[in-house]
Structures are given as structure tokens and as C-alpha cells.
Amino acid sequence: MWQWQDIVLTSINFGFIITVIPAVLRNYQLKEAKSQSLSMYLATAILLSVMAYVFFTLDMLLSCISTAGTGIMWFILTYQKVIYSK
């Protein structure tokens, strides 16, 4: 059975994913990524990956997957920042 904390954290992370989608799409359409610094994108992506691993070790599978998804979105933003800044 899922813990209530797992469900709450999963819901929050899916909310984060939904809020990042417009930024990813805007960057893709305009072929630019001016909004934040590369270090902020990269640090956020790495820290979310660490959080996903921690959730995995706590057997919070839903939180692990949703946090990994949020991390992937931030890695996409990082990639866009590198590619579109050239």
C-alpha cells in the first residue's frame, strides 16, 4: 500500500512538471533560453536526481518516479540553455 506522503509528494512533483512544460516549449519555439542561469538549471536537475534516488531507497516508488520526471524536465532546460546559448 502507498504511504500518504508518497502520494502527496508525487502530486507536488507532477505539478512542478506541468509548470515547467511551458518554459520548455517556449525555449524550443524561440530557440533561446534566457530566463535563468546555466548553473541554476544544472544544480536543480542534479539535486532532483539525488532526491529521486533518496525516495527510491525509502521505497517511495511514486515519489521517485515523479521526482525523476521533474529532474528530467530540468535536464531538458539545461540542454536547451547550452544549445540555444551558442
Residue pairs with C-beta under 8 A, 6 or more apart in sequence:
2 62
3 60
5 60
5 63
6 55
6 60
6 61
6 62
6 63
7 62
9 55
9 60
9 62
9 63
9 66
9 67
10 62
10 63
10 65
10 66
13 63
13 66
13 67
13 69
13 70
14 66
14 69
16 70
16 73
17 66
17 69
17 70
17 73
20 70
20 73
20 74
20 77
21 73
23 35
23 77
24 73
24 76
24 77
24 80
27 33
27 77
27 80
27 81
27 84
28 80
31 84
32 84
33 77
33 80
33 81
33 84
33 85
36 77
36 81
38 78
38 81
38 82
38 85
41 74
41 77
41 78
41 81
42 78
44 74
45 71
45 74
45 75
45 77
45 78
46 71
48 67
48 68
48 70
48 71
48 74
49 68
49 71
51 67
51 71
52 63
52 64
52 65
52 67
52 68
52 71
53 64
55 61
55 63
55 64
55 67
56 64
